[in-house]
Amino acid sequence: MIGPTTVPPKPPQEQLDKMFDDVLKHMDLPVDKLRILRGYDNDKKWKLIVDQQVAKQVTPPAKYLEKLSYFLDKKC
C-alpha cells in the first residue's frame, strides 16, 4: 500500500506508459485536456499515477466498524 509520503521507484517506460494510459481512461477528460497530460514528462506522469493510486485506497469496512464500536454505548 502506498502512503502519502511514500513514492515507489518509477517503473520501466513501457509499464509507465500503460499505467498512465489506464489513469487517463479513468479520468474521463476531454481530448484537449488529455493532450496536455500526455505531454507531461515521465516524472510528472509518475506523480499523477501515484497520486491516483493513493486516492483509490480504500479503508476496509471492518476498520470503520471498529471505530464506530468505540462510540457505542456498551450498556445496550
N, CA, C and O atoms as a CHARMM CRD file, in Angstrom:
* protein
*
  304
    1    1 MET  N      0.84700  -1.17700   0.00000 PROA 1      0.00000
    2    1 MET  CA     0.00000   0.00000   0.00000 PROA 1      0.00000
    3    1 MET  C      0.89100   1.23800   0.00000 PROA 1      0.00000
    4    1 MET  O      1.89700   1.28700   0.70700 PROA 1      0.00000
    5    2 ILE  N      0.52400   2.21400  -0.77800 PROA 2      0.00000
    6    2 ILE  CA     1.32600   3.42000  -0.91000 PROA 2      0.00000
    7    2 ILE  C      0.77600   4.48900   0.02000 PROA 2      0.00000
    8    2 ILE  O     -0.41300   4.80600  -0.01900 PROA 2      0.00000
    9    3 GLY  N      1.63800   5.03700   0.84700 PROA 3      0.00000
   10    3 GLY  CA     1.23300   6.10300   1.75700 PROA 3      0.00000
   11    3 GLY  C      1.41900   7.45600   1.11000 PROA 3      0.00000
   12    3 GLY  O      1.97600   7.54400   0.01500 PROA 3      0.00000
   13    4 PRO  N      0.96300   8.51800   1.76700 PROA 4      0.00000
   14    4 PRO  CA     1.03600   9.85200   1.18400 PROA 4      0.00000
   15    4 PRO  C      2.46400  10.35300   0.97000 PROA 4      0.00000
   16    4 PRO  O      2.68400  11.20000   0.10400 PROA 4      0.00000
   17    5 THR  N      3.43800   9.85700   1.72900 PROA 5      0.00000
   18    5 THR  CA     4.79800  10.34600   1.55700 PROA 5      0.00000
   19    5 THR  C      5.70300   9.30200   0.91300 PROA 5      0.00000
   20    5 THR  O      6.87300   9.58500   0.65600 PROA 5      0.00000
   21    6 THR  N      5.19700   8.12300   0.65200 PROA 6      0.00000
   22    6 THR  CA     5.98300   7.06300   0.05400 PROA 6      0.00000
   23    6 THR  C      5.78000   7.07000  -1.45100 PROA 6      0.00000
   24    6 THR  O      4.67000   6.85600  -1.93900 PROA 6      0.00000
   25    7 VAL  N      6.86700   7.31900  -2.18900 PROA 7      0.00000
   26    7 VAL  CA     6.77900   7.28600  -3.64000 PROA 7      0.00000
   27    7 VAL  C      7.65500   6.13800  -4.12100 PROA 7      0.00000
   28    7 VAL  O      8.87800   6.18100  -3.99000 PROA 7      0.00000
   29    8 PRO  N      7.02200   5.11700  -4.67800 PROA 8      0.00000
   30    8 PRO  CA     7.80800   3.98500  -5.16700 PROA 8      0.00000
   31    8 PRO  C      8.65700   4.40000  -6.36800 PROA 8      0.00000
   32    8 PRO  O      8.37400   5.41200  -7.00900 PROA 8      0.00000
   33    9 PRO  N      9.68800   3.62700  -6.67100 PROA 9      0.00000
   34    9 PRO  CA    10.51200   3.95800  -7.82500 PROA 9      0.00000
   35    9 PRO  C      9.70500   3.87100  -9.12400 PROA 9      0.00000
   36    9 PRO  O      8.78300   3.06600  -9.25600 PROA 9      0.00000
   37   10 LYS  N     10.07800   4.70700 -10.05200 PROA 10     0.00000
   38   10 LYS  CA     9.39900   4.75500 -11.34500 PROA 10     0.00000
   39   10 LYS  C      9.64100   3.44200 -12.09300 PROA 10     0.00000
   40   10 LYS  O     10.76900   2.95000 -12.12700 PROA 10     0.00000
   41   11 PRO  N      8.58600   2.86900 -12.69400 PROA 11     0.00000
   42   11 PRO  CA     8.74800   1.61200 -13.43500 PROA 11     0.00000
   43   11 PRO  C      9.40000   1.84900 -14.80200 PROA 11     0.00000
   44   11 PRO  O      9.61200   2.99200 -15.20500 PROA 11     0.00000
   45   12 PRO  N      9.71600   0.76100 -15.51000 PROA 12     0.00000
   46   12 PRO  CA    10.25700   0.90700 -16.86600 PROA 12     0.00000
   47   12 PRO  C      9.26800   1.65300 -17.77000 PROA 12     0.00000
   48   12 PRO  O      8.06700   1.67800 -17.50000 PROA 12     0.00000
   49   13 GLN  N      9.77600   2.24900 -18.82700 PROA 13     0.00000
   50   13 GLN  CA     8.98700   3.11500 -19.71500 PROA 13     0.00000
   51   13 GLN  C      7.70000   2.45300 -20.20500 PROA 13     0.00000
   52   13 GLN  O      6.63700   3.07100 -20.16000 PROA 13     0.00000
   53   14 GLU  N      7.78000   1.21900 -20.66800 PROA 14     0.00000
   54   14 GLU  CA     6.60800   0.54200 -21.21500 PROA 14     0.00000
   55   14 GLU  C      5.50900   0.40300 -20.16200 PROA 14     0.00000
   56   14 GLU  O      4.33500   0.64000 -20.44300 PROA 14     0.00000
   57   15 GLN  N      5.90000   0.02100 -18.95900 PROA 15     0.00000
   58   15 GLN  CA     4.93400  -0.12900 -17.86700 PROA 15     0.00000
   59   15 GLN  C      4.37700   1.23700 -17.44400 PROA 15     0.00000
   60   15 GLN  O      3.18500   1.36300 -17.16400 PROA 15     0.00000
   61   16 LEU  N      5.22400   2.23600 -17.40000 PROA 16     0.00000
   62   16 LEU  CA     4.78600   3.59600 -17.05400 PROA 16     0.00000
   63   16 LEU  C      3.73700   4.07800 -18.04400 PROA 16     0.00000
   64   16 LEU  O      2.71300   4.63700 -17.65000 PROA 16     0.00000
   65   17 ASP  N      3.99500   3.86000 -19.33500 PROA 17     0.00000
   66   17 ASP  CA     3.04600   4.29100 -20.37200 PROA 17     0.00000
   67   17 ASP  C      1.69500   3.59700 -20.21600 PROA 17     0.00000
   68   17 ASP  O      0.64800   4.23000 -20.35600 PROA 17     0.00000
   69   18 LYS  N      1.71900   2.29200 -19.92600 PROA 18     0.00000
   70   18 LYS  CA     0.46600   1.55400 -19.75900 PROA 18     0.00000
   71   18 LYS  C     -0.28700   2.05600 -18.53100 PROA 18     0.00000
   72   18 LYS  O     -1.49700   2.27400 -18.58400 PROA 18     0.00000
   73   19 MET  N      0.42400   2.23500 -17.43900 PROA 19     0.00000
   74   19 MET  CA    -0.21000   2.71600 -16.20800 PROA 19     0.00000
   75   19 MET  C     -0.80100   4.10900 -16.41600 PROA 19     0.00000
   76   19 MET  O     -1.89900   4.40200 -15.94100 PROA 19     0.00000
   77   20 PHE  N     -0.06900   4.96000 -17.12700 PROA 20     0.00000
   78   20 PHE  CA    -0.54100   6.31900 -17.37500 PROA 20     0.00000
   79   20 PHE  C     -1.79000   6.29400 -18.25500 PROA 20     0.00000
   80   20 PHE  O     -2.74000   7.03500 -18.00300 PROA 20     0.00000
   81   21 ASP  N     -1.79200   5.44900 -19.28300 PROA 21     0.00000
   82   21 ASP  CA    -2.98400   5.32300 -20.13000 PROA 21     0.00000
   83   21 ASP  C     -4.18700   4.86000 -19.32000 PROA 21     0.00000
   84   21 ASP  O     -5.29800   5.34900 -19.52600 PROA 21     0.00000
   85   22 ASP  N     -3.97500   3.92100 -18.39800 PROA 22     0.00000
   86   22 ASP  CA    -5.07400   3.44400 -17.53500 PROA 22     0.00000
   87   22 ASP  C     -5.62500   4.57000 -16.66900 PROA 22     0.00000
   88   22 ASP  O     -6.83800   4.70000 -16.50600 PROA 22     0.00000
   89   23 VAL  N     -4.73800   5.37600 -16.11900 PROA 23     0.00000
   90   23 VAL  CA    -5.17000   6.50800 -15.29000 PROA 23     0.00000
   91   23 VAL  C     -5.99100   7.48400 -16.13200 PROA 23     0.00000
   92   23 VAL  O     -7.04300   7.95200 -15.69600 PROA 23     0.00000
   93   24 LEU  N     -5.51400   7.78400 -17.32600 PROA 24     0.00000
   94   24 LEU  CA    -6.22800   8.72800 -18.18800 PROA 24     0.00000
   95   24 LEU  C     -7.61000   8.19900 -18.57500 PROA 24     0.00000
   96   24 LEU  O     -8.57000   8.96500 -18.64500 PROA 24     0.00000
   97   25 LYS  N     -7.71100   6.90100 -18.82300 PROA 25     0.00000
   98   25 LYS  CA    -9.00900   6.31300 -19.17700 PROA 25     0.00000
   99   25 LYS  C    -10.02100   6.50900 -18.04600 PROA 25     0.00000
  100   25 LYS  O    -11.19600   6.77900 -18.29500 PROA 25     0.00000
  101   26 HSD  N     -9.55900   6.37100 -16.81300 PROA 26     0.00000
  102   26 HSD  CA   -10.45600   6.50100 -15.66400 PROA 26     0.00000
  103   26 HSD  C    -10.80000   7.95200 -15.33700 PROA 26     0.00000
  104   26 HSD  O    -11.76200   8.21800 -14.61700 PROA 26     0.00000
  105   27 MET  N    -10.01200   8.89000 -15.86700 PROA 27     0.00000
  106   27 MET  CA   -10.26300  10.30200 -15.57200 PROA 27     0.00000
  107   27 MET  C    -11.38100  10.87400 -16.43600 PROA 27     0.00000
  108   27 MET  O    -11.98900  11.87700 -16.06300 PROA 27     0.00000
  109   28 ASP  N    -11.66100  10.25900 -17.57700 PROA 28     0.00000
  110   28 ASP  CA   -12.75500  10.68500 -18.45100 PROA 28     0.00000
  111   28 ASP  C    -12.68900  12.18800 -18.76600 PROA 28     0.00000
  112   28 ASP  O    -13.63300  12.93300 -18.50200 PROA 28     0.00000
  113   29 LEU  N    -11.56400  12.61100 -19.33000 PROA 29     0.00000
  114   29 LEU  CA   -11.32900  14.02100 -19.63900 PROA 29     0.00000
  115   29 LEU  C    -11.56800  14.31500 -21.11100 PROA 29     0.00000
  116   29 LEU  O    -11.51900  13.40700 -21.94000 PROA 29     0.00000
  117   30 PRO  N    -11.82700  15.58000 -21.44600 PROA 30     0.00000
  118   30 PRO  CA   -11.95300  15.95600 -22.85600 PROA 30     0.00000
  119   30 PRO  C    -10.59500  15.81700 -23.56500 PROA 30     0.00000
  120   30 PRO  O     -9.54200  15.82500 -22.92700 PROA 30     0.00000
  121   31 VAL  N    -10.64700  15.69200 -24.86800 PROA 31     0.00000
  122   31 VAL  CA    -9.45700  15.44700 -25.68300 PROA 31     0.00000
  123   31 VAL  C     -8.37700  16.50600 -25.46700 PROA 31     0.00000
  124   31 VAL  O     -7.19600  16.16900 -25.38700 PROA 31     0.00000
  125   32 ASP  N     -8.76100  17.77600 -25.37300 PROA 32     0.00000
  126   32 ASP  CA    -7.75200  18.82800 -25.21000 PROA 32     0.00000
  127   32 ASP  C     -6.98800  18.68100 -23.89300 PROA 32     0.00000
  128   32 ASP  O     -5.78900  18.95000 -23.83400 PROA 32     0.00000
  129   33 LYS  N     -7.67300  18.26100 -22.85600 PROA 33     0.00000
  130   33 LYS  CA    -7.01200  18.05100 -21.55300 PROA 33     0.00000
  131   33 LYS  C     -6.11200  16.81600 -21.60300 PROA 33     0.00000
  132   33 LYS  O     -5.03100  16.80600 -21.01600 PROA 33     0.00000
  133   34 LEU  N     -6.56600  15.77300 -22.31100 PROA 34     0.00000
  134   34 LEU  CA    -5.74900  14.56600 -22.45200 PROA 34     0.00000
  135   34 LEU  C     -4.43400  14.88100 -23.16400 PROA 34     0.00000
  136   34 LEU  O     -3.38100  14.36100 -22.79400 PROA 34     0.00000
  137   35 ARG  N     -4.50000  15.73300 -24.18400 PROA 35     0.00000
  138   35 ARG  CA    -3.28400  16.12400 -24.91100 PROA 35     0.00000
  139   35 ARG  C     -2.28900  16.80500 -23.98900 PROA 35     0.00000
  140   35 ARG  O     -1.08600  16.55700 -24.06700 PROA 35     0.00000
  141   36 ILE  N     -2.79000  17.65300 -23.12600 PROA 36     0.00000
  142   36 ILE  CA    -1.91000  18.35100 -22.17400 PROA 36     0.00000
  143   36 ILE  C     -1.23600  17.34200 -21.25300 PROA 36     0.00000
  144   36 ILE  O     -0.02300  17.39700 -21.05100 PROA 36     0.00000
  145   37 LEU  N     -2.01300  16.42900 -20.69700 PROA 37     0.00000
  146   37 LEU  CA    -1.45900  15.43600 -19.77500 PROA 37     0.00000
  147   37 LEU  C     -0.47700  14.49600 -20.47800 PROA 37     0.00000
  148   37 LEU  O      0.54200  14.11700 -19.90100 PROA 37     0.00000
  149   38 ARG  N     -0.78200  14.12600 -21.71400 PROA 38     0.00000
  150   38 ARG  CA     0.12800  13.24400 -22.45800 PROA 38     0.00000
  151   38 ARG  C      1.46000  13.93100 -22.75000 PROA 38     0.00000
  152   38 ARG  O      2.46200  13.26100 -22.99700 PROA 38     0.00000
  153   39 GLY  N      1.47400  15.24500 -22.72300 PROA 39     0.00000
  154   39 GLY  CA     2.70400  15.99200 -22.94500 PROA 39     0.00000
  155   39 GLY  C      3.59200  16.09200 -21.70900 PROA 39     0.00000
  156   39 GLY  O      4.70600  16.61100 -21.78800 PROA 39     0.00000
  157   40 TYR  N      3.11900  15.60900 -20.58900 PROA 40     0.00000
  158   40 TYR  CA     3.90800  15.64300 -19.35300 PROA 40     0.00000
  159   40 TYR  C      5.18600  14.81900 -19.51600 PROA 40     0.00000
  160   40 TYR  O      5.22800  13.86100 -20.28800 PROA 40     0.00000
  161   41 ASP  N      6.22100  15.20600 -18.77900 PROA 41     0.00000
  162   41 ASP  CA     7.42600  14.37400 -18.75700 PROA 41     0.00000
  163   41 ASP  C      7.15300  13.17100 -17.84900 PROA 41     0.00000
  164   41 ASP  O      6.15000  13.14100 -17.13500 PROA 41     0.00000
  165   42 ASN  N      8.04500  12.18700 -17.88100 PROA 42     0.00000
  166   42 ASN  CA     7.82700  10.94100 -17.14300 PROA 42     0.00000
  167   42 ASN  C      7.70200  11.14500 -15.63600 PROA 42     0.00000
  168   42 ASN  O      6.95400  10.42200 -14.97700 PROA 42     0.00000
  169   43 ASP  N      8.41700  12.11000 -15.08800 PROA 43     0.00000
  170   43 ASP  CA     8.31900  12.36100 -13.64600 PROA 43     0.00000
  171   43 ASP  C      6.92500  12.85000 -13.26500 PROA 43     0.00000
  172   43 ASP  O      6.36300  12.41900 -12.25900 PROA 43     0.00000
  173   44 LYS  N      6.37300  13.75000 -14.07200 PROA 44     0.00000
  174   44 LYS  CA     5.02400  14.24600 -13.79100 PROA 44     0.00000
  175   44 LYS  C      3.98400  13.14500 -14.00000 PROA 44     0.00000
  176   44 LYS  O      3.01600  13.04500 -13.24600 PROA 44     0.00000
  177   45 LYS  N      4.19400  12.32000 -15.02900 PROA 45     0.00000
  178   45 LYS  CA     3.26600  11.21100 -15.27600 PROA 45     0.00000
  179   45 LYS  C      3.26700  10.26000 -14.07600 PROA 45     0.00000
  180   45 LYS  O      2.21100   9.82300 -13.61900 PROA 45     0.00000
  181   46 TRP  N      4.46700   9.94500 -13.57400 PROA 46     0.00000
  182   46 TRP  CA     4.57500   9.02800 -12.44300 PROA 46     0.00000
  183   46 TRP  C      3.91300   9.61900 -11.20400 PROA 46     0.00000
  184   46 TRP  O      3.24300   8.90500 -10.45800 PROA 46     0.00000
  185   47 LYS  N      4.09600  10.91600 -10.98000 PROA 47     0.00000
  186   47 LYS  CA     3.46700  11.56400  -9.83100 PROA 47     0.00000
  187   47 LYS  C      1.94600  11.47200  -9.93300 PROA 47     0.00000
  188   47 LYS  O      1.27100  11.21000  -8.93800 PROA 47     0.00000
  189   48 LEU  N      1.41300  11.68200 -11.11900 PROA 48     0.00000
  190   48 LEU  CA    -0.02800  11.58800 -11.32200 PROA 48     0.00000
  191   48 LEU  C     -0.51500  10.15900 -11.06000 PROA 48     0.00000
  192   48 LEU  O     -1.55600   9.96700 -10.43200 PROA 48     0.00000
  193   49 ILE  N      0.22800   9.16100 -11.53500 PROA 49     0.00000
  194   49 ILE  CA    -0.13500   7.76400 -11.30700 PROA 49     0.00000
  195   49 ILE  C     -0.16200   7.46200  -9.80800 PROA 49     0.00000
  196   49 ILE  O     -1.12100   6.88200  -9.30000 PROA 49     0.00000
  197   50 VAL  N      0.89000   7.85700  -9.11700 PROA 50     0.00000
  198   50 VAL  CA     0.98100   7.59100  -7.67200 PROA 50     0.00000
  199   50 VAL  C     -0.14000   8.31900  -6.93300 PROA 50     0.00000
  200   50 VAL  O     -0.76100   7.74900  -6.03600 PROA 50     0.00000
  201   51 ASP  N     -0.40000   9.56200  -7.29900 PROA 51     0.00000
  202   51 ASP  CA    -1.48400  10.31700  -6.66000 PROA 51     0.00000
  203   51 ASP  C     -2.82700   9.61600  -6.84700 PROA 51     0.00000
  204   51 ASP  O     -3.63500   9.56500  -5.91900 PROA 51     0.00000
  205   52 GLN  N     -3.06800   9.07900  -8.03500 PROA 52     0.00000
  206   52 GLN  CA    -4.32200   8.37900  -8.29700 PROA 52     0.00000
  207   52 GLN  C     -4.41100   7.09600  -7.47700 PROA 52     0.00000
  208   52 GLN  O     -5.48600   6.74000  -6.99400 PROA 52     0.00000
  209   53 GLN  N     -3.28300   6.39900  -7.31900 PROA 53     0.00000
  210   53 GLN  CA    -3.27900   5.17900  -6.51100 PROA 53     0.00000
  211   53 GLN  C     -3.59300   5.48900  -5.05400 PROA 53     0.00000
  212   53 GLN  O     -4.33500   4.75200  -4.40500 PROA 53     0.00000
  213   54 VAL  N     -3.03700   6.56400  -4.54600 PROA 54     0.00000
  214   54 VAL  CA    -3.30200   6.96500  -3.16800 PROA 54     0.00000
  215   54 VAL  C     -4.77800   7.33000  -3.00700 PROA 54     0.00000
  216   54 VAL  O     -5.40500   6.97800  -2.00800 PROA 54     0.00000
  217   55 ALA  N     -5.32200   8.03100  -3.98700 PROA 55     0.00000
  218   55 ALA  CA    -6.72500   8.44400  -3.92200 PROA 55     0.00000
  219   55 ALA  C     -7.66900   7.24500  -3.97000 PROA 55     0.00000
  220   55 ALA  O     -8.77000   7.30400  -3.42200 PROA 55     0.00000
  221   56 LYS  N     -7.25500   6.17300  -4.61100 PROA 56     0.00000
  222   56 LYS  CA    -8.09900   4.98200  -4.74000 PROA 56     0.00000
  223   56 LYS  C     -8.07100   4.08800  -3.51300 PROA 56     0.00000
  224   56 LYS  O     -8.91800   3.20600  -3.37400 PROA 56     0.00000
  225   57 GLN  N     -7.12200   4.29800  -2.63200 PROA 57     0.00000
  226   57 GLN  CA    -7.01200   3.42200  -1.47000 PROA 57     0.00000
  227   57 GLN  C     -8.29400   3.49400  -0.65300 PROA 57     0.00000
  228   57 GLN  O     -8.84700   4.56500  -0.40500 PROA 57     0.00000
  229   58 VAL  N     -8.73600   2.32700  -0.25100 PROA 58     0.00000
  230   58 VAL  CA    -9.99600   2.22500   0.48200 PROA 58     0.00000
  231   58 VAL  C     -9.72800   1.56200   1.83500 PROA 58     0.00000
  232   58 VAL  O     -9.00400   0.57100   1.93300 PROA 58     0.00000
  233   59 THR  N    -10.32300   2.13000   2.85200 PROA 59     0.00000
  234   59 THR  CA   -10.22900   1.53400   4.17400 PROA 59     0.00000
  235   59 THR  C    -11.24200   0.39400   4.24200 PROA 59     0.00000
  236   59 THR  O    -12.40400   0.58300   3.88000 PROA 59     0.00000
  237   60 PRO  N    -10.82300  -0.77800   4.69800 PROA 60     0.00000
  238   60 PRO  CA   -11.75100  -1.90400   4.79400 PROA 60     0.00000
  239   60 PRO  C    -12.91000  -1.59100   5.74500 PROA 60     0.00000
  240   60 PRO  O    -12.72200  -0.89600   6.74300 PROA 60     0.00000
  241   61 PRO  N    -14.09800  -2.09600   5.44000 PROA 61     0.00000
  242   61 PRO  CA   -15.26500  -1.83700   6.29200 PROA 61     0.00000
  243   61 PRO  C    -15.04200  -2.22300   7.75700 PROA 61     0.00000
  244   61 PRO  O    -15.57600  -1.57300   8.65600 PROA 61     0.00000
  245   62 ALA  N    -14.27000  -3.25800   7.99500 PROA 62     0.00000
  246   62 ALA  CA   -14.01500  -3.69300   9.37200 PROA 62     0.00000
  247   62 ALA  C    -13.37000  -2.58500  10.19600 PROA 62     0.00000
  248   62 ALA  O    -13.63900  -2.46600  11.39200 PROA 62     0.00000
  249   63 LYS  N    -12.52700  -1.77800   9.57400 PROA 63     0.00000
  250   63 LYS  CA   -11.88500  -0.66300  10.29200 PROA 63     0.00000
  251   63 LYS  C    -12.92100   0.37000  10.71700 PROA 63     0.00000
  252   63 LYS  O    -12.86700   0.89000  11.83200 PROA 63     0.00000
  253   64 TYR  N    -13.87400   0.66800   9.81700 PROA 64     0.00000
  254   64 TYR  CA   -14.92400   1.62200  10.16800 PROA 64     0.00000
  255   64 TYR  C    -15.78100   1.07000  11.31000 PROA 64     0.00000
  256   64 TYR  O    -16.13900   1.80000  12.23500 PROA 64     0.00000
  257   65 LEU  N    -16.10200  -0.21300  11.23900 PROA 65     0.00000
  258   65 LEU  CA   -16.90700  -0.81900  12.29600 PROA 65     0.00000
  259   65 LEU  C    -16.17700  -0.78500  13.62800 PROA 65     0.00000
  260   65 LEU  O    -16.77800  -0.54600  14.67600 PROA 65     0.00000
  261   66 GLU  N    -14.88800  -1.02400  13.57600 PROA 66     0.00000
  262   66 GLU  CA   -14.07700  -0.97300  14.78900 PROA 66     0.00000
  263   66 GLU  C    -14.11100   0.43000  15.40400 PROA 66     0.00000
  264   66 GLU  O    -14.25000   0.58500  16.61700 PROA 66     0.00000
  265   67 LYS  N    -13.98300   1.42900  14.56100 PROA 67     0.00000
  266   67 LYS  CA   -14.01900   2.81500  15.04900 PROA 67     0.00000
  267   67 LYS  C    -15.39000   3.16400  15.59900 PROA 67     0.00000
  268   67 LYS  O    -15.50200   3.81100  16.64100 PROA 67     0.00000
  269   68 LEU  N    -16.44400   2.73300  14.89300 PROA 68     0.00000
  270   68 LEU  CA   -17.80500   3.02100  15.35300 PROA 68     0.00000
  271   68 LEU  C    -18.11600   2.31700  16.66700 PROA 68     0.00000
  272   68 LEU  O    -18.79000   2.87800  17.53100 PROA 68     0.00000
  273   69 SER  N    -17.63200   1.10100  16.81700 PROA 69     0.00000
  274   69 SER  CA   -17.92600   0.35000  18.04200 PROA 69     0.00000
  275   69 SER  C    -17.34900   1.03900  19.27000 PROA 69     0.00000
  276   69 SER  O    -17.85300   0.86100  20.37900 PROA 69     0.00000
  277   70 TYR  N    -16.32000   1.80700  19.08100 PROA 70     0.00000
  278   70 TYR  CA   -15.72400   2.56700  20.18100 PROA 70     0.00000
  279   70 TYR  C    -16.73100   3.55600  20.76700 PROA 70     0.00000
  280   70 TYR  O    -16.72100   3.82800  21.96700 PROA 70     0.00000
  281   71 PHE  N    -17.59500   4.08600  19.91000 PROA 71     0.00000
  282   71 PHE  CA   -18.54900   5.10500  20.34900 PROA 71     0.00000
  283   71 PHE  C    -19.88000   4.52900  20.82400 PROA 71     0.00000
  284   71 PHE  O    -20.71900   5.26200  21.34700 PROA 71     0.00000
  285   72 LEU  N    -20.07700   3.24600  20.64900 PROA 72     0.00000
  286   72 LEU  CA   -21.33900   2.61900  21.06300 PROA 72     0.00000
  287   72 LEU  C    -21.41900   2.55600  22.58200 PROA 72     0.00000
  288   72 LEU  O    -20.41700   2.40300  23.28000 PROA 72     0.00000
  289   73 ASP  N    -22.64000   2.67800  23.05700 PROA 73     0.00000
  290   73 ASP  CA   -22.88100   2.54200  24.50000 PROA 73     0.00000
  291   73 ASP  C    -22.83600   1.04800  24.82100 PROA 73     0.00000
  292   73 ASP  O    -23.66900   0.28800  24.32600 PROA 73     0.00000
  293   74 LYS  N    -21.91100   0.63300  25.61200 PROA 74     0.00000
  294   74 LYS  CA   -21.72200  -0.79100  25.92100 PROA 74     0.00000
  295   74 LYS  C    -22.84500  -1.35300  26.76900 PROA 74     0.00000
  296   74 LYS  O    -22.91800  -2.57100  26.92900 PROA 74     0.00000
  297   75 LYS  N    -23.74600  -0.51200  27.33400 PROA 75     0.00000
  298   75 LYS  CA   -24.84500  -0.98300  28.16900 PROA 75     0.00000
  299   75 LYS  C    -26.00200  -1.54700  27.36800 PROA 75     0.00000
  300   75 LYS  O    -26.83900  -2.26700  27.91100 PROA 75     0.00000
  301   76 CYS  N    -26.06000  -1.22900  26.08200 PROA 76     0.00000
  302   76 CYS  CA   -27.18200  -1.67100  25.24000 PROA 76     0.00000
  303   76 CYS  C    -27.07600  -3.11400  24.82600 PROA 76     0.00000
  304   76 CYS  O    -27.94800  -3.61900  24.11800 PROA 76     0.00000
